[in-house]
Structures are given as structure tokens and as C-alpha cells.
Amino acid sequence: MTAPTLMSIPRQPRETQSQGLEPLSVLPVFLDLKGKRAVLAGSNPGAPWKVRLLAAAGAEVDVYAPEPSEELRTVPGTEVAGRVTLHERDWMPGDLAGAAFAIGAFDEEEPCLAFVEAARAAGAIVNAVDRPHLCDVKFGAIVNRSPLVVGISTEGAAPVFGQTVRARIEAMLPQGFRAWVAAARDWRESVSARLHGFAERRRFWEGLTDRAFAEPDRTPTEADLSELLSRTEAAPKGGAVTLVGAGPGDAELLTLKALRALRNADVILYDDLVAREILDYARREARTMLVGKTGHGPSCRQDDINALMVSLAKSGKQVVRLKSGDPLVFGRAGEEIEACRLAGIPVRVVPGVSAAQGAAASLGVSLTHRDAARRLQYVTGHDRRGALPEDLNWGALADPSVTTVVYMPKRTLRTLLERAVAEGLAPETPALLVFNATRPTQEAVRGCVCDLADRVEAAGIDGPALLMVGEALALGVDAGSEAPSAETAAAV
């Protein structure tokens, strides 16, 4: 009796848990101070700005400073919200009664420490200007598009870096977003009253967000509310499936449409080769399920994946089938699209950056260089049994004017290259194998058709691989590419 191969060992789709956040140096929180009492004592150079921040947040601020600076004296007349009262005297413990927030702005450590201890005893949240070791909370850089507020912290490690990040975000967020976020706040009750389902309400808010990004400098009107509500109510109800290309590995290669699909998904069925960083773009409530297939290893059966995908969609879920690279390039998309259509499930495809495109870009190689290639072809390196396909067009593979990209070539690499030479491909044709394309662990082994298999074995590199063959590979290679040369890779 023949022992089962790894490819014949099935595995079942299994639910996975988010890896969670990386460690946080601080917890970003947003504090509502409207109508609440805040106290600032002292008058060091950081005091005026802190008072303005408290007042801008709507706090009732009492400032205690026996010798206030001229800048601090002017603050009560400049507040845009809240109230500021300046008391030209030292603070006393009774002044902290009822304070929700307290700031010590002293030049010396000893009076600051006394104030901090008294404020904590009174139940206030405490900040000490320029003394992070005494703070319960710290102020970061702020991007203000209220009600949209962005806070940035470097935990005091690099204030200039934080300010630069703030400036970049400022440039990305139009001032007009204020009006759109304010409209969202004002319309929330009406939307909840008219749209009862979570999915419907989410669709409405996505529509509002899309409109805000498309027309950020226009003030939204009641006509926008009415139109968005009507469009949401008219949208098809029930579950659907979206096949999404995750790209070859680098999360930054995701398309905007792919990001939107991930954020709208109730369930994400993903492959082994999908980078886990990409799953971080999904909303926190989404379920994630691994339905991967490993090369020449245990794999979920395609029929099981199809059945699970259809079942989830029939139960009303928005299902994302997340595939490495582009789902339409050796991704079994045809079988999954057919399964959905036979079951009457709406299905759409969001293309992704293919592994071939990502690898070529990272290597600085033009696959269709006009001096070397007249055609580009994608070929699979194995058939259903894991062997070299018998029906490959060897004449096309031997064509000197073509660039060939072979997916999943590791197991059949030597056989494929030897057969191609026997069928007429010049042995000196440039060839390379790219491992872990676009990922930080990317490595490439360069050579030619006659020696690449030996070089790959000597390198001993692991990971998903892509074979490229053709004269175009000898042209336009970026000298600054991070991928190692053939000599370097062979010596690994």
C-alpha cells in the first residue's frame, strides 16, 4: 500500500485569532473635559499653551500663579471655548476640590511634586510640564479637525519626529473634514432610527466617508443625508463574496479597493502566504479563518473552501476570500467564482499586485524590455499531482524573445529547466529564482538556465519562490536592489 504524500493529507479550515497589538508605550485615550473643572498651578514657559489646550477642550480652568508671565496673563482673553480664570496667588490644597484634571507648571521639582501628590489625593488626573516621571498622562502633537482629532506621541523620545508626523498628517487631512465629521455626529440619531441593521448602518457611513474624501471642501447638506439613506436602503441585502488580491507580501502594495473590502468584511478566509500584517487592516470584529494550501504539504480541500465560503455568504455574511498575489493568476479563482454563481451568491473580484509584478519591481527588472522581450507568459510549475505538467508548450518556453515566469517551481525546477533546454531553450539564457518576493526576507538566486538549479540547491534558501527566465533579466537590473547577486546567493 502506498504511503500518503503530504499533498494528500487534508486539513480543515480553522478560525484564527488576531495577533493583537504590538506593545504600546502609552495608551492613547481621548478625555472629554467639557464643563469640567481643571487646575493649573505655576507659570513656567509651558503653562500658557497647556491652559489654551484645556480651554479649547471646553474645561473650566483655574490658573494659580503668584507671578504670572505676560503671556499667561493674556490667555483668559483668548480662549475659544471653556473658561479661564487667573488667580495671582499660590495654590492651596482646597483649590483642587472637584478638579478633573490638574497640571503642575513649576520650574523646580519640589513644588511640582507637592502639587502632583495633592492633585492625586483630590482624585484628579495629573500632568507635570517637562516632568514625564510625574505624569499620569502626557500631551502629544495634535491634528485638530474637530470633531476629528488625531493625537501623536513618541513618548518623549523624539518630539521633533512627532511634530514632523503631525505636519504630514495635517497636509493629508483637509480642513473641510470638520464639516463632514460634524454632520456625521448630527445625523447619527436619524441614521440609527431609519437603518436598523448593523450592516446597513455601516454601508451608510462608508458612503458618507467616500463622499467626504471625494469632496472634502464642500459642506454636507440634508440632501446628502437623504440621498445616502435612500441609496443604502436600495442596496442589495444579504451576504456576498469578494475575492481579494493581497499582493505578494508587502502590505503597502494593497489597493485602496482591497482595503475597503477588508474593512467591510464579516469573515476573512485567507491563505498561508498572506502576510499577517495585511489582516491588521480588517476591522476588529471580523472573523479570520485560515484555509491555506501549502506547497507539497497539508492543504485544505478546495471543495471544503467553496462550501464554507458559500455557507457563510448564505447566512448573510460579507465574506472576503483573501489570496496572495492576484486571485486571477494561479489562484483557483475560477472554481470559487463558479461555486458562488451556482449557489446564487453575488461575487466580485478585487485584483492585486501579482507575485511576478512585485518580484520584478523589487529587483528593478522590466519583464517586457523592448530590446529583449516581445511576449510575457505565466506558467505553473506543477500540476494537480505536484509533478511537472505534461502539456506545457515547450516551443513557447524555448522562444528567445519571451520572458517566462513560473509559479510554484521549486519541486520541479531542475526537471523543468533541463526539459526546456532539450526542447531548444539556450542554456545560457538568464534565469533567477526569487524567494519571499517583496517581503523583508526576499532573496534571489541569479544564474542561467544551465546552472540555476545547482545554485539554488547550494543557497539553501526557503520560502515561496518564483522562477523568471529570459533575456530581459540581463537588462535594466537595479544595481541598488536589495536582492543578492548570483555569486552572493550561491555562497549563502
Phi, psi and omega per residue, in radians:
M1 nan 2.315 -3.092
T2 -1.330 2.298 3.106
A3 -1.210 2.496 -3.130
P4 -1.160 2.425 3.034
T5 -1.379 2.883 3.110
L6 -1.038 -0.623 -3.119
M7 -1.136 -0.424 -3.108
S8 -1.531 -0.065 -3.139
I9 -1.523 1.903 -3.092
P10 -1.388 2.760 2.948
R11 -2.338 2.725 -3.059
Q12 -1.664 2.571 3.003
P13 -0.973 2.406 -3.141
R14 -2.373 2.514 3.139
E15 -1.307 2.455 3.139
T16 -2.089 2.777 3.126
Q17 -1.864 2.569 3.071
S18 -1.044 2.499 3.093
Q19 -1.224 -0.203 3.122
G20 1.379 -3.110 -3.116
L21 -1.320 2.643 2.908
E22 -1.169 2.813 3.140
P23 -0.953 2.382 3.119
L24 -1.770 2.290 3.068
S25 -1.260 -0.542 3.063
V26 -2.504 2.769 3.077
L27 -1.683 2.010 3.117
P28 -1.321 2.131 3.112
V29 -2.319 2.792 3.120
F30 -2.135 2.179 -2.980
L31 -1.846 2.202 3.101
D32 -1.514 1.987 -3.124
L33 -1.940 0.160 -3.098
K34 -1.030 2.153 3.098
G35 1.289 0.039 -3.126
K36 -1.695 2.723 -3.063
R37 -1.541 2.372 3.063
A38 -2.268 2.608 -3.108
V39 -2.221 2.339 2.969
L40 -2.169 2.265 3.113
A41 -2.118 2.387 -3.110
G42 1.848 3.052 -3.084
S43 -2.617 0.691 3.081
N44 -1.249 3.028 -3.022
P45 -1.043 -0.386 3.136
G46 -1.452 -0.141 -3.031
A47 -1.120 -0.838 -3.065
P48 -0.997 -0.751 -3.113
W49 -1.152 -0.681 3.131
K50 -1.135 -0.677 3.110
V51 -1.123 -0.740 3.119
R52 -1.073 -0.709 3.106
L53 -1.081 -0.810 3.137
L54 -1.054 -0.767 -3.135
A55 -1.178 -0.679 3.123
A56 -1.078 -0.503 3.099
A57 -1.446 0.069 3.067
G58 1.583 0.185 -3.109
A59 -1.355 2.726 2.989
E60 -1.659 1.807 -2.920
V61 -1.806 2.193 2.994
D62 -1.867 2.176 -3.113
V63 -1.911 2.225 -3.132
Y64 -2.023 1.963 -3.113
A65 -2.677 1.983 -3.111
P66 -1.167 -0.510 3.119
E67 -2.317 1.284 -3.088
P68 -1.173 2.565 3.047
S69 -1.233 2.874 3.136
E70 -1.100 -0.652 3.123
E71 -1.126 -0.702 3.126
L72 -1.153 -0.598 3.118
R73 -1.111 -0.549 -3.075
T74 -1.413 -0.253 -3.034
V75 -1.050 -0.761 -3.099
P76 -0.986 -0.400 3.135
G77 -1.621 0.034 -3.065
T78 -2.067 -0.009 -3.071
E79 -1.134 2.506 3.136
V80 -1.742 -0.198 3.100
A81 -2.746 3.028 3.126
G82 1.088 -2.714 -3.124
R83 -2.607 2.495 3.082
V84 -2.196 2.199 3.082
T85 -2.124 2.175 -3.121
L86 -1.706 2.160 3.089
H87 -1.940 1.996 -3.065
E88 -1.504 1.231 3.112
R89 -2.806 2.970 3.050
D90 -1.227 2.659 3.072
W91 -1.302 2.734 3.050
M92 -2.275 2.681 -3.103
P93 -0.908 -0.629 -3.136
G94 -1.139 -0.368 -3.139
D95 -1.185 -0.293 -3.089
L96 -1.588 -0.060 -3.132
A97 -1.075 2.226 3.092
G98 1.399 0.057 -3.131
A99 -1.352 2.304 3.072
A100 -1.526 -0.463 -3.066
F101 -2.493 2.432 -3.121
A102 -2.409 2.412 -3.141
I103 -2.220 2.236 3.035
G104 -1.717 2.147 -3.087
A105 -2.162 1.116 -3.054
F106 -1.878 2.642 3.086
D107 -1.340 -0.550 -3.078
E108 -1.812 2.660 -3.104
E109 -1.220 -0.737 -3.011
E110 -1.089 -0.896 3.110
P111 -1.131 -0.528 3.107
C112 -1.156 -0.754 3.140
L113 -1.098 -0.717 3.115
A114 -1.083 -0.720 3.137
F115 -1.153 -0.748 -3.123
V116 -1.070 -0.773 -3.132
E117 -1.116 -0.722 3.131
A118 -1.165 -0.697 -3.134
A119 -1.143 -0.718 3.102
R120 -1.146 -0.669 3.107
A121 -1.106 -0.511 3.124
A122 -1.469 -0.053 3.086
G123 1.577 0.246 -3.110
A124 -1.565 2.658 2.927
I125 -1.352 2.412 -2.948
V126 -2.111 2.425 2.943
N127 -2.264 2.445 3.086
A128 -2.127 2.092 -3.043
V129 -1.092 2.196 3.088
D130 1.123 0.308 3.077
R131 -2.326 1.315 -3.062
P132 -1.019 -0.496 -3.107
H133 -1.228 -0.228 3.111
L134 -1.800 0.030 -3.001
C135 -1.612 2.432 2.876
D136 -1.435 -0.650 3.107
V137 -2.373 2.746 3.135
K138 -2.231 2.652 3.101
F139 -1.544 2.453 3.049
G140 -2.006 -3.055 3.027
A141 -1.262 2.565 -3.020
I142 -2.207 2.349 2.931
V143 -1.898 2.043 -2.995
N144 -1.863 1.871 2.958
R145 -2.240 0.776 -3.007
S146 -0.810 2.354 0.164
P147 -1.315 -0.054 3.064
L148 -1.507 2.074 -3.121
V149 -2.261 2.297 3.107
V150 -2.029 2.202 3.090
G151 -1.910 2.448 -3.079
I152 -2.263 2.279 3.127
S153 -2.335 2.439 2.950
T154 -1.957 0.253 -3.135
E155 0.996 0.591 3.084
G156 1.350 -0.032 -3.057
A157 -1.307 -0.601 -3.052
A158 -2.640 1.312 -3.106
P159 -0.989 -0.687 -3.140
V160 -1.142 -0.668 3.080
F161 -1.058 -0.787 3.116
G162 -1.069 -0.704 3.129
Q163 -1.164 -0.622 3.108
T164 -1.173 -0.719 3.075
V165 -1.073 -0.742 3.112
R166 -1.013 -0.780 -3.128
A167 -1.087 -0.682 3.117
R168 -1.122 -0.762 -3.138
I169 -1.180 -0.669 3.065
E170 -0.933 -0.766 -3.110
A171 -1.194 -0.466 -3.094
M172 -1.476 -0.398 -3.057
L173 -1.854 1.843 -3.139
P174 -1.056 2.599 3.098
Q175 -1.026 -0.529 -3.105
G176 -1.123 -0.254 3.106
F177 -1.065 -0.426 3.098
R178 -0.931 -0.839 -3.069
A179 -1.169 -0.660 -3.115
W180 -1.219 -0.716 3.123
V181 -1.208 -0.639 3.076
A182 -1.105 -0.692 3.101
A183 -1.115 -0.711 3.104
A184 -1.033 -0.724 3.110
R185 -1.109 -0.778 -3.080
D186 -1.247 -0.501 -3.073
W187 -1.609 -0.139 -2.990
R188 -0.995 -0.766 -3.101
E189 -1.126 -0.732 3.130
S190 -1.127 -0.712 -3.141
V191 -1.131 -0.775 -3.134
S192 -1.126 -0.588 -3.137
A193 -1.251 -0.527 -3.059
R194 -1.683 -0.589 -3.130
L195 -1.908 1.964 -2.984
H196 -1.618 -0.436 -3.108
G197 -1.532 2.548 3.132
F198 -1.063 -0.763 -3.106
A199 -1.099 -0.684 3.121
E200 -1.136 -0.787 -3.127
R201 -1.124 -0.696 3.115
R202 -1.084 -0.717 3.119
R203 -1.085 -0.676 3.110
F204 -1.079 -0.844 -3.079
W205 -1.193 -0.548 3.046
E206 -1.138 -0.700 3.095
G207 -1.107 -0.727 3.103
L208 -1.089 -0.763 -3.134
T209 -1.110 -0.760 3.111
D210 -1.041 -0.718 -3.127
R211 -1.189 -0.649 3.124
A212 -1.121 -0.721 3.123
F213 -1.224 -0.550 3.141
A214 -1.321 -0.584 -3.095
E215 -2.338 1.105 -2.992
P216 -1.150 -0.438 -3.058
D217 -1.669 0.097 3.094
R218 -1.728 2.437 3.100
T219 -1.400 2.165 3.136
P220 -1.151 2.634 -3.095
T221 -2.193 3.046 3.081
E222 -1.090 -0.458 3.091
A223 -1.126 -0.634 3.065
D224 -1.101 -0.772 3.125
L225 -1.035 -0.839 -3.107
S226 -1.099 -0.773 -3.116
E227 -1.149 -0.742 -3.134
L228 -1.162 -0.668 3.086
L229 -1.112 -0.798 -3.122
S230 -1.120 -0.726 -3.135
R231 -1.144 -0.671 3.136
T232 -1.158 -0.745 -3.129
E233 -1.169 -0.497 -3.104
A234 -1.498 -0.189 -3.100
A235 -1.180 2.584 3.115
P236 -1.000 2.442 3.119
K237 -1.687 2.843 3.075
G238 1.708 -3.130 -3.061
G239 -1.403 2.893 3.121
A240 -2.750 2.873 3.131
V241 -2.126 2.371 3.049
T242 -2.180 2.105 3.041
L243 -1.495 2.106 -3.016
V244 -2.101 2.279 3.040
G245 -1.428 2.113 -3.116
A246 -1.550 -0.061 -3.064
G247 1.383 3.059 -3.036
P248 -1.339 -0.182 3.126
G249 2.798 -0.825 -3.128
D250 -1.165 2.047 -3.080
A251 -1.081 -0.448 -3.118
E252 -1.282 -0.120 3.091
L253 -1.544 0.005 3.058
L254 -1.090 2.500 3.059
T255 -1.442 2.827 3.095
L256 -1.092 -0.649 3.131
K257 -1.162 -0.622 3.083
A258 -1.143 -0.732 3.097
L259 -1.051 -0.743 -3.133
R260 -1.116 -0.708 3.120
A261 -1.108 -0.740 3.122
L262 -1.085 -0.701 -3.103
R263 -1.304 -0.264 3.132
N264 -1.743 -0.084 -3.007
A265 -1.356 2.468 2.949
D266 -1.534 -0.637 -3.130
V267 -2.387 2.417 3.106
I268 -2.119 2.082 3.066
L269 -1.764 2.000 -2.989
Y270 -2.175 2.750 -3.135
D271 -1.592 2.866 3.113
D272 -1.021 -0.625 -3.038
L273 -1.399 -0.095 3.102
V274 -1.276 2.192 3.129
A275 -1.101 2.342 -3.087
R276 -1.095 -0.445 3.107
E277 -1.069 -0.496 -3.121
I278 -1.195 -0.608 3.117
L279 -1.137 -0.379 3.120
D280 -1.149 -0.315 3.131
Y281 -1.392 -0.221 3.107
A282 -1.262 2.731 3.088
R283 -1.218 2.679 -2.997
R284 -1.073 -0.509 -3.067
E285 -1.400 -0.204 -3.053
A286 -1.210 2.443 3.009
R287 -1.429 2.499 3.066
T288 -2.114 2.360 -3.105
M289 -2.332 2.224 3.109
L290 -1.446 2.105 3.121
V291 -2.211 0.689 -2.927
G292 -1.311 2.778 3.000
K293 -2.116 2.185 3.124
T294 -1.799 2.468 -3.124
G295 -1.045 2.047 3.112
H296 1.025 0.512 3.117
G297 -2.401 -3.105 3.138
P298 -0.963 2.359 -3.060
S299 -2.487 2.610 2.996
C300 -1.238 2.426 3.115
R301 -1.217 2.466 -3.133
Q302 -1.067 -0.663 3.120
D303 -1.081 -0.650 3.114
D304 -1.173 -0.711 3.110
I305 -1.104 -0.794 3.128
N306 -1.030 -0.782 -3.099
A307 -1.137 -0.735 3.138
L308 -1.126 -0.767 -3.138
M309 -1.055 -0.817 -3.135
V310 -1.164 -0.755 -3.125
S311 -1.056 -0.781 -3.141
L312 -1.117 -0.738 3.137
A313 -1.158 -0.672 3.115
K314 -1.133 -0.454 3.112
S315 -1.435 0.072 3.074
G316 1.722 0.112 -3.079
K317 -1.474 2.584 2.944
Q318 -1.549 1.947 -3.000
V319 -1.854 2.246 2.991
V320 -1.875 2.147 3.031
R321 -1.707 1.782 -2.983
L322 -1.658 2.079 -3.047
K323 -2.133 2.526 3.080
S324 -1.139 2.531 3.127
G325 1.210 -2.387 3.082
D326 -1.862 2.269 -3.057
P327 -1.111 -0.344 -3.091
L328 -1.590 0.018 3.128
V329 -2.005 1.737 -3.127
F330 0.916 0.681 -3.130
G331 -2.001 0.209 -3.127
R332 0.989 0.479 -3.140
A333 -1.113 -0.631 -3.107
G334 -1.004 -0.760 -3.134
E335 -1.149 -0.661 -3.107
E336 -1.308 -0.653 3.064
I337 -1.097 -0.770 3.138
E338 -1.097 -0.719 3.138
A339 -1.069 -0.727 3.132
C340 -1.161 -0.762 -3.108
R341 -1.159 -0.684 3.104
L342 -1.108 -0.543 -3.139
A343 -1.558 0.002 -3.135
G344 1.301 0.423 -3.122
I345 -1.675 2.221 3.056
P346 -1.050 2.350 -3.117
V347 -2.438 2.438 3.061
R348 -2.432 2.884 -3.076
V349 -2.163 2.299 3.009
V350 -1.905 1.894 -3.087
P351 -1.165 2.777 3.109
G352 -2.278 2.986 3.035
V353 -1.184 2.161 -3.106
S354 -1.274 2.807 3.107
A355 -1.059 -0.659 3.134
A356 -1.114 -0.769 3.122
Q357 -1.118 -0.790 -3.108
G358 -1.115 -0.761 -3.131
A359 -1.137 -0.776 -3.141
A360 -1.086 -0.731 -3.134
A361 -1.124 -0.744 -3.106
S362 -1.202 -0.435 3.115
L363 -1.609 -0.152 -3.098
G364 1.224 0.626 -3.091
V365 -1.980 2.286 3.003
S366 -1.565 2.054 -3.108
L367 -1.261 -0.314 -3.116
T368 -2.163 0.705 3.116
H369 -0.952 2.222 -2.983
R370 -1.190 -0.272 3.086
D371 -1.517 -0.088 -3.037
A372 -2.405 -0.354 -3.021
A373 -2.348 2.340 3.053
R374 -1.908 -0.140 -3.089
R375 -2.701 2.639 3.056
L376 -2.169 2.286 -3.134
Q377 -2.325 2.471 3.082
Y378 -1.857 2.333 -3.064
V379 -2.332 2.528 3.041
T380 -1.557 2.466 -3.079
G381 -1.494 -0.156 3.114
H382 -2.652 2.813 3.119
D383 -1.722 -2.909 -3.104
R384 -1.052 -0.462 -3.098
R385 -1.584 -0.075 -3.105
G386 1.549 0.055 -3.134
A387 -1.690 2.931 3.084
L388 -1.111 2.234 -3.123
P389 -1.035 2.397 -3.125
E390 -1.384 -0.359 -3.006
D391 -1.774 0.369 3.079
L392 -1.126 2.552 3.101
N393 -1.488 1.607 -3.024
W394 -1.196 -0.494 3.067
G395 -1.115 -0.694 3.100
A396 -1.196 -0.634 3.135
L397 -1.201 -0.497 -3.119
A398 -1.526 -0.086 -3.115
D399 -1.112 2.115 -3.107
P400 -1.243 -0.209 -3.105
S401 -1.719 0.221 -3.075
V402 -2.046 2.568 2.932
T403 -1.768 2.214 -3.115
T404 -1.946 2.294 3.039
V405 -2.024 2.149 -3.099
V406 -1.925 2.114 3.090
Y407 -1.515 2.530 3.072
M408 0.937 0.995 -3.007
P409 -1.732 -0.085 -2.899
K410 -1.042 -0.794 -3.023
R411 -1.246 -0.514 -3.062
T412 -1.922 0.220 -2.999
L413 -0.972 -0.941 -3.065
R414 -1.107 -0.787 -3.131
T415 -1.094 -0.743 -3.116
L416 -1.088 -0.826 -3.102
L417 -1.175 -0.704 3.118
E418 -1.127 -0.722 3.128
R419 -1.169 -0.665 3.137
A420 -1.102 -0.717 3.096
V421 -1.119 -0.745 3.124
A422 -1.093 -0.496 -3.126
E423 -1.570 0.025 3.023
G424 2.131 -0.066 3.116
L425 -1.267 2.275 -3.117
A426 -1.077 2.260 -3.088
P427 -1.052 -0.479 -3.114
E428 -1.516 0.102 3.109
T429 -1.024 2.266 3.121
P430 -1.028 2.473 3.124
A431 -2.601 2.646 3.059
L432 -2.654 2.687 3.083
L433 -2.067 2.164 -3.128
V434 -1.835 2.194 3.098
F435 -1.808 2.432 3.026
N436 0.941 0.884 -3.049
A437 -0.953 2.326 3.082
T438 1.247 -0.039 3.126
R439 -1.583 2.857 3.106
P440 -1.020 -0.428 -3.113
T441 -1.603 0.215 -3.104
Q442 -1.025 2.370 3.015
E443 -2.483 2.647 3.125
A444 -2.301 2.482 3.017
V445 -1.955 2.085 -3.119
R446 -1.845 2.626 3.078
G447 -3.105 -2.519 3.032
C448 -2.325 3.037 -3.033
V449 -1.002 -0.606 -3.043
C450 -1.343 -0.349 -3.072
D451 -2.225 0.010 -3.051
L452 -1.098 -0.724 -3.115
A453 -1.038 -0.716 3.107
D454 -1.134 -0.745 -3.137
R455 -1.096 -0.712 -3.138
V456 -1.131 -0.763 3.122
E457 -1.096 -0.691 3.140
A458 -1.189 -0.583 -3.108
A459 -1.238 -0.618 3.106
G460 1.116 0.570 -3.114
I461 -1.526 2.553 -3.137
D462 -2.067 2.839 3.092
G463 2.157 2.920 3.095
P464 -1.029 2.432 -3.006
A465 -2.282 2.769 -3.133
L466 -2.434 2.244 3.129
L467 -1.711 2.346 3.051
M468 -2.172 2.331 -3.103
V469 -2.371 2.318 3.059
G470 2.625 2.776 -3.116
E471 -1.124 -0.439 -3.136
A472 -1.083 -0.399 -3.107
L473 -1.233 -0.305 3.136
A474 -1.530 -0.079 -3.071
L475 -2.037 2.498 3.002
G476 1.219 0.339 3.116
V477 -1.254 2.260 -3.128
D478 -1.255 2.075 -3.124
A479 -1.125 -0.374 -3.139
G480 -1.613 0.126 -3.125
S481 -1.027 2.519 3.141
E482 -1.325 -0.298 -3.130
A483 -1.211 2.420 -3.109
P484 -1.238 2.740 3.049
S485 -1.221 2.952 3.113
A486 -1.055 -0.707 -3.129
E487 -1.121 -0.749 -3.135
T488 -1.144 -0.784 -3.093
A489 -1.135 -0.681 -3.116
A490 -1.166 -0.387 -3.108
A491 -1.564 -0.050 -3.087
V492 -1.121 nan nan
